[in-house]
Amino acid sequence: MTRIWLLIIGVLAIIVFATSLLVVIPNTMIGQVRVPKQLSPYSEQEARGRDVYVSEGCVYCHSQQVRDPVYTSDKERGWGPRATVPSDYVYDKPHQLGTMRTGPDLINIGVRQPSEQWHHTHLFNPRSLMPWSIMPAFPYLYTVRDSASITPGEVFYSVAGGKLPAGKVIVPTPDADALVAYLKSLRRTYPVPTGDEPAARSIGGRSEHTMP
């Protein structure tokens, strides 16, 4: 009986130690970050677009992190002017850092590609812009229409590269518009926050701000 209690106490001690080492101490060290003055919470449309981004599994081929230029060539590739920091993700849950780069990093795609036309064309058929691209197409996010059927005020886009029959255009669904809004919001080129910004602690999927 004594040995069983010793075993139980030993197991509990290991669990407490591991939890402290892997959860409590790291949370104490990085649980609070500075909120960049230039970073705003996602709008309702951008948040919807982020949900589409997650549901389509974009993270399997794209990262959202610029690594330290001391160790990588991310900066030279034009993916960002600086390495990303924890404060860049205060409004992201779950984070979409990613580990694969079958495609380019996207944390600053809104800076590199601010054109809605480009994004919609690229999502509908990436090979209409880059014939060598292996990115899957997302035509189900669009409706193909006759250009003559477009009514005043409707938003539509042409597709380059002969990927649509003559006289046809694409009309984005609300999910497509939201996804493009989210991609355009990915801009993490502002200076790294200093001690002048309020701190934020992520609680239950939201960010709670406290003054330093």
Contacts in CASP RR format, 6 or more apart in sequence:
PFRMAT RR
TARGET T0000
AUTHOR 0000-0000-0000
METHOD contacts of the structure
MODEL  1
MTRIWLLIIGVLAIIVFATSLLVVIPNTMIGQVRVPKQLSPYSEQEARGR
DVYVSEGCVYCHSQQVRDPVYTSDKERGWGPRATVPSDYVYDKPHQLGTM
RTGPDLINIGVRQPSEQWHHTHLFNPRSLMPWSIMPAFPYLYTVRDSASI
TPGEVFYSVAGGKLPAGKVIVPTPDADALVAYLKSLRRTYPVPTGDEPAA
RSIGGRSEHTMP
30 86 0 8 1.000
31 201 0 8 1.000
31 202 0 8 1.000
32 199 0 8 1.000
32 200 0 8 1.000
32 201 0 8 1.000
32 210 0 8 1.000
33 85 0 8 1.000
33 86 0 8 1.000
33 87 0 8 1.000
33 90 0 8 1.000
33 193 0 8 1.000
33 199 0 8 1.000
33 200 0 8 1.000
34 87 0 8 1.000
34 193 0 8 1.000
34 194 0 8 1.000
34 195 0 8 1.000
34 197 0 8 1.000
34 198 0 8 1.000
34 199 0 8 1.000
34 200 0 8 1.000
35 87 0 8 1.000
35 90 0 8 1.000
35 193 0 8 1.000
35 197 0 8 1.000
35 198 0 8 1.000
35 199 0 8 1.000
35 200 0 8 1.000
35 207 0 8 1.000
35 209 0 8 1.000
36 87 0 8 1.000
36 88 0 8 1.000
36 90 0 8 1.000
36 190 0 8 1.000
36 193 0 8 1.000
36 197 0 8 1.000
37 190 0 8 1.000
37 193 0 8 1.000
37 197 0 8 1.000
38 190 0 8 1.000
39 87 0 8 1.000
39 88 0 8 1.000
39 90 0 8 1.000
39 91 0 8 1.000
39 188 0 8 1.000
39 190 0 8 1.000
41 91 0 8 1.000
41 207 0 8 1.000
42 50 0 8 1.000
42 91 0 8 1.000
42 182 0 8 1.000
42 185 0 8 1.000
43 181 0 8 1.000
43 185 0 8 1.000
45 177 0 8 1.000
45 178 0 8 1.000
45 181 0 8 1.000
45 182 0 8 1.000
46 178 0 8 1.000
46 181 0 8 1.000
46 182 0 8 1.000
46 185 0 8 1.000
47 182 0 8 1.000
48 174 0 8 1.000
48 175 0 8 1.000
48 178 0 8 1.000
48 182 0 8 1.000
49 175 0 8 1.000
49 178 0 8 1.000
49 179 0 8 1.000
49 181 0 8 1.000
49 182 0 8 1.000
50 92 0 8 1.000
50 182 0 8 1.000
51 178 0 8 1.000
52 141 0 8 1.000
52 175 0 8 1.000
52 178 0 8 1.000
52 179 0 8 1.000
52 182 0 8 1.000
53 59 0 8 1.000
53 96 0 8 1.000
53 179 0 8 1.000
53 182 0 8 1.000
53 183 0 8 1.000
54 94 0 8 1.000
54 96 0 8 1.000
56 138 0 8 1.000
56 179 0 8 1.000
58 96 0 8 1.000
58 106 0 8 1.000
59 96 0 8 1.000
59 97 0 8 1.000
59 98 0 8 1.000
59 100 0 8 1.000
60 100 0 8 1.000
60 102 0 8 1.000
61 100 0 8 1.000
61 101 0 8 1.000
61 102 0 8 1.000
61 103 0 8 1.000
61 135 0 8 1.000
62 98 0 8 1.000
62 100 0 8 1.000
62 101 0 8 1.000
62 102 0 8 1.000
62 103 0 8 1.000
62 104 0 8 1.000
62 105 0 8 1.000
62 106 0 8 1.000
63 97 0 8 1.000
63 98 0 8 1.000
63 99 0 8 1.000
63 100 0 8 1.000
63 101 0 8 1.000
63 105 0 8 1.000
63 106 0 8 1.000
63 107 0 8 1.000
64 84 0 8 1.000
64 95 0 8 1.000
64 96 0 8 1.000
64 97 0 8 1.000
64 98 0 8 1.000
64 105 0 8 1.000
64 106 0 8 1.000
64 107 0 8 1.000
64 186 0 8 1.000
65 84 0 8 1.000
65 97 0 8 1.000
65 98 0 8 1.000
65 105 0 8 1.000
65 107 0 8 1.000
66 74 0 8 1.000
66 75 0 8 1.000
66 79 0 8 1.000
66 80 0 8 1.000
66 82 0 8 1.000
66 83 0 8 1.000
66 84 0 8 1.000
66 105 0 8 1.000
66 107 0 8 1.000
66 108 0 8 1.000
66 188 0 8 1.000
67 74 0 8 1.000
67 83 0 8 1.000
68 83 0 8 1.000
69 75 0 8 1.000
69 76 0 8 1.000
69 82 0 8 1.000
69 83 0 8 1.000
74 80 0 8 1.000
74 83 0 8 1.000
74 105 0 8 1.000
75 81 0 8 1.000
75 82 0 8 1.000
77 104 0 8 1.000
77 105 0 8 1.000
78 112 0 8 1.000
79 104 0 8 1.000
79 105 0 8 1.000
79 107 0 8 1.000
79 108 0 8 1.000
80 107 0 8 1.000
80 108 0 8 1.000
80 111 0 8 1.000
80 188 0 8 1.000
80 189 0 8 1.000
81 189 0 8 1.000
82 189 0 8 1.000
82 192 0 8 1.000
84 107 0 8 1.000
84 188 0 8 1.000
85 192 0 8 1.000
85 193 0 8 1.000
87 192 0 8 1.000
87 193 0 8 1.000
87 197 0 8 1.000
87 200 0 8 1.000
88 107 0 8 1.000
88 188 0 8 1.000
89 95 0 8 1.000
89 97 0 8 1.000
90 200 0 8 1.000
90 202 0 8 1.000
90 207 0 8 1.000
91 207 0 8 1.000
93 202 0 8 1.000
93 204 0 8 1.000
93 205 0 8 1.000
93 206 0 8 1.000
102 134 0 8 1.000
103 135 0 8 1.000
106 183 0 8 1.000
106 186 0 8 1.000
107 186 0 8 1.000
107 188 0 8 1.000
108 186 0 8 1.000
108 187 0 8 1.000
108 188 0 8 1.000
108 189 0 8 1.000
109 183 0 8 1.000
109 184 0 8 1.000
109 186 0 8 1.000
110 183 0 8 1.000
110 184 0 8 1.000
110 185 0 8 1.000
110 186 0 8 1.000
110 187 0 8 1.000
111 187 0 8 1.000
111 189 0 8 1.000
113 119 0 8 1.000
113 122 0 8 1.000
113 183 0 8 1.000
114 184 0 8 1.000
116 157 0 8 1.000
116 180 0 8 1.000
116 184 0 8 1.000
117 157 0 8 1.000
118 129 0 8 1.000
119 180 0 8 1.000
119 183 0 8 1.000
119 184 0 8 1.000
120 142 0 8 1.000
120 157 0 8 1.000
120 170 0 8 1.000
120 172 0 8 1.000
120 176 0 8 1.000
120 180 0 8 1.000
121 128 0 8 1.000
121 129 0 8 1.000
121 157 0 8 1.000
121 158 0 8 1.000
121 159 0 8 1.000
121 160 0 8 1.000
122 128 0 8 1.000
122 129 0 8 1.000
122 135 0 8 1.000
123 137 0 8 1.000
123 138 0 8 1.000
123 141 0 8 1.000
123 142 0 8 1.000
123 176 0 8 1.000
123 179 0 8 1.000
123 180 0 8 1.000
124 137 0 8 1.000
124 138 0 8 1.000
124 139 0 8 1.000
124 141 0 8 1.000
124 142 0 8 1.000
124 157 0 8 1.000
124 159 0 8 1.000
124 163 0 8 1.000
124 170 0 8 1.000
125 137 0 8 1.000
125 139 0 8 1.000
125 159 0 8 1.000
125 163 0 8 1.000
126 133 0 8 1.000
126 135 0 8 1.000
126 136 0 8 1.000
126 137 0 8 1.000
127 133 0 8 1.000
127 137 0 8 1.000
127 163 0 8 1.000
128 159 0 8 1.000
128 160 0 8 1.000
128 161 0 8 1.000
128 162 0 8 1.000
128 163 0 8 1.000
129 160 0 8 1.000
138 176 0 8 1.000
141 172 0 8 1.000
141 173 0 8 1.000
141 175 0 8 1.000
141 176 0 8 1.000
141 179 0 8 1.000
142 170 0 8 1.000
142 171 0 8 1.000
142 172 0 8 1.000
142 173 0 8 1.000
142 176 0 8 1.000
143 170 0 8 1.000
143 171 0 8 1.000
143 173 0 8 1.000
144 164 0 8 1.000
144 168 0 8 1.000
144 169 0 8 1.000
144 170 0 8 1.000
144 171 0 8 1.000
145 156 0 8 1.000
145 168 0 8 1.000
145 169 0 8 1.000
145 170 0 8 1.000
145 171 0 8 1.000
146 167 0 8 1.000
146 168 0 8 1.000
146 169 0 8 1.000
147 156 0 8 1.000
147 167 0 8 1.000
147 168 0 8 1.000
147 169 0 8 1.000
148 167 0 8 1.000
150 156 0 8 1.000
150 169 0 8 1.000
150 171 0 8 1.000
154 171 0 8 1.000
155 171 0 8 1.000
155 172 0 8 1.000
155 177 0 8 1.000
156 169 0 8 1.000
156 170 0 8 1.000
156 171 0 8 1.000
157 169 0 8 1.000
157 170 0 8 1.000
157 171 0 8 1.000
157 172 0 8 1.000
158 164 0 8 1.000
158 169 0 8 1.000
158 170 0 8 1.000
159 169 0 8 1.000
159 170 0 8 1.000
164 170 0 8 1.000
172 180 0 8 1.000
195 212 0 8 1.000
197 212 0 8 1.000
198 209 0 8 1.000
198 210 0 8 1.000
198 211 0 8 1.000
198 212 0 8 1.000
199 209 0 8 1.000
199 210 0 8 1.000
199 211 0 8 1.000
199 212 0 8 1.000
200 207 0 8 1.000
200 208 0 8 1.000
200 209 0 8 1.000
200 210 0 8 1.000
201 207 0 8 1.000
201 208 0 8 1.000
201 210 0 8 1.000
202 208 0 8 1.000
END
